[in-house]
């Protein structure tokens, strides 16, 4: 109980600080708190720690060479301030997996899906923020050079950043497996599955961006694409985890 209370206090403090510093608007502040409460009820303090890690990493990396991205016209609007659409885009799929875990308790595969979906969200955020500032993108479907900010554009720098983002969240997600007291071999396997799920989920985000975002007939926006990509990251984690007998 004490650990949970400490984690909650720290998490709320960071979210409140982000709100007061105008890194998130009121809708995102309320949405983040609601998301955090549901995750706490379904996954406990470990789930809150995972979301907090993504929240801090995502807000920090947004500021990476922000002025350069602003000059290119690809920086996050409102000086990087997030709104409820960002919360839903990155948090809806993890929320779904968290609720499923509560309904089907002790299902390691669903817990792995939650980790994979958050890893996807972090991988995509890192890929976008670093790739747009550093890379010379090519369209993922044709490999033709495209302007910075083009939907579906990827670069080596962006791909490397996506691996970094996925890896960082995968490390944080180890807190789940330590709680479950599984073997060191299984922990290494779970880390690799989570890392790969996040990276592939990020690639799916780019593919959807190149083929479906702002295009007929679906005309998905970037938040719809984020939801689908994070959902894929979680489902992929389930498939790979199941194939390895987890």
Secondary structure in CASP SS format (residue, H / E / C, confidence):
PFRMAT SS
TARGET T0000
AUTHOR 0000-0000-0000
METHOD secondary structure of the structure
MODEL  1
X C 1.00
X H 1.00
X H 1.00
X H 1.00
X H 1.00
X H 1.00
X H 1.00
X H 1.00
X H 1.00
X H 1.00
X H 1.00
X H 1.00
X H 1.00
X H 1.00
X H 1.00
X H 1.00
X H 1.00
X H 1.00
X H 1.00
X H 1.00
X C 1.00
X C 1.00
X C 1.00
X E 1.00
X C 1.00
X H 1.00
X H 1.00
X H 1.00
X H 1.00
X H 1.00
X H 1.00
X H 1.00
X H 1.00
X H 1.00
X H 1.00
X H 1.00
X H 1.00
X H 1.00
X H 1.00
X H 1.00
X H 1.00
X H 1.00
X H 1.00
X C 1.00
X H 1.00
X H 1.00
X H 1.00
X H 1.00
X H 1.00
X H 1.00
X H 1.00
X H 1.00
X H 1.00
X H 1.00
X H 1.00
X H 1.00
X H 1.00
X H 1.00
X H 1.00
X H 1.00
X H 1.00
X H 1.00
X C 1.00
X C 1.00
X C 1.00
X H 1.00
X H 1.00
X H 1.00
X H 1.00
X H 1.00
X H 1.00
X H 1.00
X C 1.00
X C 1.00
X C 1.00
X C 1.00
X H 1.00
X H 1.00
X H 1.00
X H 1.00
X C 1.00
X E 1.00
X C 1.00
X H 1.00
X H 1.00
X H 1.00
X H 1.00
X H 1.00
X H 1.00
X H 1.00
X H 1.00
X H 1.00
X H 1.00
X H 1.00
X H 1.00
X H 1.00
X H 1.00
X H 1.00
X H 1.00
X H 1.00
X H 1.00
X H 1.00
X H 1.00
X C 1.00
X C 1.00
X C 1.00
X C 1.00
X H 1.00
X H 1.00
X H 1.00
X H 1.00
X H 1.00
X H 1.00
X H 1.00
X H 1.00
X H 1.00
X H 1.00
X H 1.00
X H 1.00
X H 1.00
X H 1.00
X H 1.00
X H 1.00
X H 1.00
X H 1.00
X H 1.00
X H 1.00
X H 1.00
X H 1.00
X H 1.00
X H 1.00
X H 1.00
X H 1.00
X H 1.00
X C 1.00
X C 1.00
X C 1.00
X E 1.00
X E 1.00
X C 1.00
X C 1.00
X C 1.00
X C 1.00
X C 1.00
X E 1.00
X C 1.00
X C 1.00
X C 1.00
X C 1.00
X C 1.00
X C 1.00
X C 1.00
X E 1.00
X E 1.00
X C 1.00
X H 1.00
X H 1.00
X H 1.00
X H 1.00
X H 1.00
X H 1.00
X H 1.00
X H 1.00
X H 1.00
X H 1.00
X H 1.00
X H 1.00
X H 1.00
X H 1.00
X H 1.00
X H 1.00
X H 1.00
X H 1.00
X H 1.00
X H 1.00
X H 1.00
X H 1.00
X H 1.00
X H 1.00
X H 1.00
X C 1.00
X C 1.00
X C 1.00
X H 1.00
X H 1.00
X H 1.00
X H 1.00
X H 1.00
X H 1.00
X H 1.00
X H 1.00
X H 1.00
X H 1.00
X H 1.00
X H 1.00
X H 1.00
X H 1.00
X H 1.00
X H 1.00
X H 1.00
X H 1.00
X H 1.00
X H 1.00
X H 1.00
X H 1.00
X H 1.00
X H 1.00
X H 1.00
X H 1.00
X H 1.00
X H 1.00
X C 1.00
X E 1.00
X C 1.00
X C 1.00
X C 1.00
X C 1.00
X C 1.00
X C 1.00
X E 1.00
X C 1.00
X H 1.00
X H 1.00
X H 1.00
X H 1.00
X H 1.00
X H 1.00
X H 1.00
X H 1.00
X H 1.00
X H 1.00
X H 1.00
X H 1.00
X H 1.00
X H 1.00
X H 1.00
X H 1.00
X H 1.00
X H 1.00
X H 1.00
X H 1.00
X H 1.00
X H 1.00
X C 1.00
X C 1.00
X C 1.00
END
